[in-house]
Amino acid sequence: MPINCLAALTTGKGDFFIDEIRVEDPGPDEVLVQLKAAGVCHTDYDSLNWNKTMVLGHEGAGVVVAVGAQVTGLKAGDKVMLNWAMPCGHCFQCIEGNQHICENNSPVTGGMYGPNGGHAHTGGTTFNNMPVERSFNLGALSEYALVKQAAVVVNASSRISFEAASIIGCGVMTGYGSAVNAAKVKPGSSVAVLGTGGVGLSVIQGARISGAANIIAVDINPTRLEMAQRFGATNIILADKADKGLAQAAEKVKALTDGRGADYAFECTAIPQLGAAPLAMVRNAGIAVQVSGIEEEITIDMNLFEWDKIYINPLYGKCRPQIDFPAITKLYDNGRFLLEEMITRRYALDELGKAFDDMLHGRNAKGVIVF
């Protein structure tokens, strides 16, 4: 039976509002999920200006309510996490092992986000009796969401909260996967992490779990640097906001790494002017990783690439949802991955404006909406 529920929506013109939507019964390959918690991400705020009406949210965890006739391995009552990069399993990239950039389903590589076109599914969800798009085909800032089976990962943990499980589906996966799947941080190595919000803290944890010996956190926020130490940073650098390209911070990184620079450096600030900053912090033949998804033209001094430096721009930590999500929850269960500690504040749905404000002003490592 269709369900009427509350959700956060935007018209894509800089606004958002809470209103009632209607969610239909699941189709053959769909799953109806009652959301219990949803993470609040910078991308959710960015999507307010994508010139399209849609249900907000792309990080979520909840309980299965009903499944379609073709769905296997899921049943009503299962605890689940949502994943926005849904692999089809048979395109060129999926066969190559790049499930996160599926050629058929990806809302990012298919051109759906930001404001222009592509690969959106609107079936099964209506607002004012008209079909409405769900952000990243999820729409997790809603009491209920109708999603494809490929978007659902069973949460087998016996102790993780819905709030902690909800944040795995974007920022945590992006940071952890950038260190573990993309850069493949080696034991005993040195790592610099620029920006210690939720994504940066997840990079730090991925590096720590991978056995990095020297993890250097760089930020302009002293409170976040204190958190970084708790999450595994061995050294911290309080950067100056006026430090162009973090050149002075880069010299401090080199001083902490025998004058060479770090083996790996990760940019997690989402500040375009810092897109090249990790190149200045890695040694010759080191690996610089642009984690935060800068999508605009920037200028890079090619001298920063000397010599043999590698610069990579992975999407979503090269996520393989059915492998990586369970790996993260298992690490959590074993006490090796901190998730609850990353959540600075919890909010009701009607406090979404406050959650955005706290995020934009750096008050939170991670904010979560609790239904």
N, C-alpha and C positions, 0 to 999 in steps of 0.2 A: 504494500500500500504506500503511495507517495507520502512524503514527509515535508511539512513546512517547518523551517528552522531559521534561526538568526545567523547572519553572516556579515563580514566586512566586505564592502564593495567599493569600487572606484569607477568614475566615468573616464578616467585617464586624463583629466584636465587639472590635476593637482589636488584633487579632493578625495575624501573617503567618507563613508557613512555606514552605519549599522542598519540593516533592514532585513526583511523576511524574504527568503528564497524558497523554491519548491524543488525537492529532489525526488526523482522518480525511482521505481524499482530497478534493480540492476539488469542490464542486457546480458546476452550470453557470456561475454568475456569480461564482465564488470563486477566490482565488489562495492557494496555499500558499507561505509565505515562511519561509526560514531566517533568523532574526534574528542579526545580527552585533553590534549595539549597541542599547541602550535608555537614553534619558534618564530621570533620576529627578526627579520634579516634586512640589511641595507637594500637588497634587491626588491623587497616588498615596498619600501619607501620609493625607490626609483620608479617602480611600476605605476605610481600615481600619475605619472606624466607620459604614459605610453599611448595616449589617445585612443583608448579602447575601454569599454565597460566590461568589468570582469569581477569575479570573486577573488579576493586577495589570498595570499599565503601559499607557501610551497614547502614548509617543514611541518610535519605532523605525526602524531601517534594516537592510536585509539583502539577500538574494538570492532571486529567485523559484526555487522548486523545481518547481512544477507549476501548471497553469492549467486552469480548467473549460472545457467545450465551447463556451460562449458568450462567453468572454473574448477580446477583440481588443486588439492593440497591446502585448501582453506575452507573454514566452516564458521558459522555463527559462533561468537564467543572468543575467537582467537584474538590475542593481543598482536597488534601489527604496527609497523613503521612505514611511512610513505617515502617513496623515492621518485624524484621528478624526471630522471633520465632513464626512460623506459626502453630497454632493448627489445628489438623484434626477434633477434636470435638468428636471422638468416640473411641479412644484408652483408655487403662486403666488409664493413667495419666491425659488425658483430662477429663475423667469422674470423676476422683478424684479431679478435680479443678486445676490441675497442668498443665495449658496450655503451660507454658514456657518450659516444658520438654516433650513435645509430643513425643511419641514413634515412630511415623511415619514420621513426618516432620522436627523435630529439627535438624539443621545442626551441633549442638554442641553435644547433647547426642547421636546422631546417628554416631558420629565419623568422621564427615566431616572435622572439624578443630581441631588443626592445620594441620600438613603436611600430614596426613594419611587419605585416604579413605572417602567414605560414603555419601549417600543422596544428591548428587549434581544434580541440574537440568541445563542442557545446551541447551535445546530446545529453538529455537526462536532467539538466539543471535549468530552471527558468527563474526570471525576475520580472515581476509585473506581466506575467503570462507570455514573456518573450524569452527565447533561448539566450543564455548568458555564458560567456567563456569562463573557464576556471584557470586561474593563474598557474602556468606550467602544467596544465591539465590536471591539477590537484584541487586548488581552492581550499587550502587547509585552514584558513581563518574563518571557519564555518562549523556549526555544530555537527553537521553531517556532510560527507563528501562521497560522490559517486565517481569511482576511478577504475582504470583498467587493472586487470590482474597483475600486469607487469610492473605496476606502480607499488605493489604491496610486498613487504618482506615480513615474515613471521618473527615476532619478538619472543625468543625462547628463554630470555633471562627471567629468573625467578625473583629478582630483587630490584631491577631498575624501575624507576618511576616513569610515568608517561611523559612528564616534563623532560627528563633526561633523554628518554628515547626519541622525543620529537626533534631535538636539535642535531641528531646524527645525520638527518637527511639532507643537509646542505653544508653549513659552515664547518662542522666537525669533520665530515667526510672529505671536504675540499682540503682542509689543512692536513689531516692525517694522511690522506692519500697522496698529496703532493710530496710529502716526505718519504712515505713507504713505497708507493706504487710508481710515482713519476721519477723523482730524484734517486730513489733507492739508496738512501743514506746508509753508509757503511759503519760498522762498529769501530770505535776509536776515533772517529772523524770529528771535525769542527764544523759548527753550523751557526750562521747568523740569521736571526729572524727579525724583520723590520715590521713593526706593528704587532701589538700583543692583545688585540681583541679576541673574539671567539675563534676566528680562523687562525690567527697567530699562535694562540695557546694550543690549538690542535696540532699545528706544525711542530711546536716544541714537544708535545707528547709523542708524536710520531717519531721525532728524532731521538728522544729519550728511549723509547721502546726499541728502536733500531740499534741502540748501543752507542750513540754519539757521546764522545767524552767531553766535549766543550761546546755548550749551547749558549750563545750570546744573544740576549734579548735587547732590542733597540726600540725605544718609544719616547714620546714627549710627555707621557702621563706617568708620574711616579707611582700612582696607585696600581696601575696595570703592570708596571714592572715588578711590584711586590707580588702580584698574582703570578707573574711569569716564573718567579723563583719557586713558588709552591708547585708549579706544574712541571718543573724540570730544568729551568734555566740555571746554568752554573755561573754566568756573569751577566750583568746588566749595564746598559749604557743609556743614560738620560740624555736624549738628543735635544738640540735647540731648534725650535720651529723656524728660525731664520737661517739655519744651516742648509744652504742651497745644495740640493741633490744628496744631502747627508754626507758631504765630503769629509767634514770633520769627524763625524761618527765612523766613517770608513777607516780613517787613520787609527781610531781607537780599536776598531775590530782587528786591524793588522797588528797592533801592539799586543793584542791578546792571542795572536796566532803566529808567533815567531817572525813577525814582520812580513809574512807572505800574503796573508788574507785567509779567509775561511775556505774549507773544502766546498761548502754549499752556502748559499745565501737565498733567503725567501722573502719576497716583497708581499706583504699582507696588509697594506695601508689603503688601497684603492685610491691613492692620490696619483694622478697621471704624471705629475712632475717627478715622482719617485720611481717611475717605471724602470729607469736604468740604474737606480741606486744599488741593487744587488750585484751588478757587474763590478762596481768599484770596491766591493767587499770580499770578492772571491780571489783566490790565488790563481796563478797561471794554470790552465787546464782544470779550473774549478767549474762548478755548475751553479748558475744563477737561475732562479725560478720565479716567474711572475705569477703569483697565486691569485691575486684579487680580481682579475678579469678586467683590466683596463682596456677600453674599447674606443680609443680615439688616437689621433695622430700625435706622436711625441717626437722630440729630437734627441738623438743619441750620439754622443761623441764616440766615434768608432775606435778611438784609442782605448776605450774601456774594454774592448774585446781582446786586446793583446794580453797574453798569447794563449791560443788554444782554449779560450774560455767558451763554455757552452751556455746558451740562453734558451730556456724552454718555457712554454706557456700552456701548461696542462689545463684541461677542463675538468672540474668536479673531482680532482684527485684521481683521475682515470678509474672512476668508480665501477665496480662489478657488484651490484647491489646484493645479490644472493650470497656472495662470498665476503664482501667487506663489512656489511652491516653486522652479520653474526660475529665476525672477527672482533669488531669493536665492542659489542656487548659482552663477548667472552672475556676480553681484556678488562672491561669494567667489572665483571663478576669476580675476576681474579685480583682485583684491587690495583691493576696496573694502568687503568685509564680513568682520569677524573672527569666526570660529567656533571654530577649534582653540584659540585663546587664551581662549575663554570656559570651556573645560573645565578645571576645577581639579584634578579627580582621577578616575581610572578604578578600577572595582571589579569583582570577580568576582560572580556571582549570589549566592553564599553570603555575600557581604559587604554585602547589601542593608541590614541593620540599621545598619552603620557609615555607609553612604551617607545613610540617613535622618537619623542623628544629626548628621553633618557639615552637612547641609542645614539642619536645624532650629536649629543653633547658628551659622549664618552663616559657616561656614568655606569654603563653596564658592560660586562664581558658578554653576557647573553641575557636577553629578556624573553619570557615565555608567557603566552596567553593560556590560561587554564579555564577549561569549560566546565 
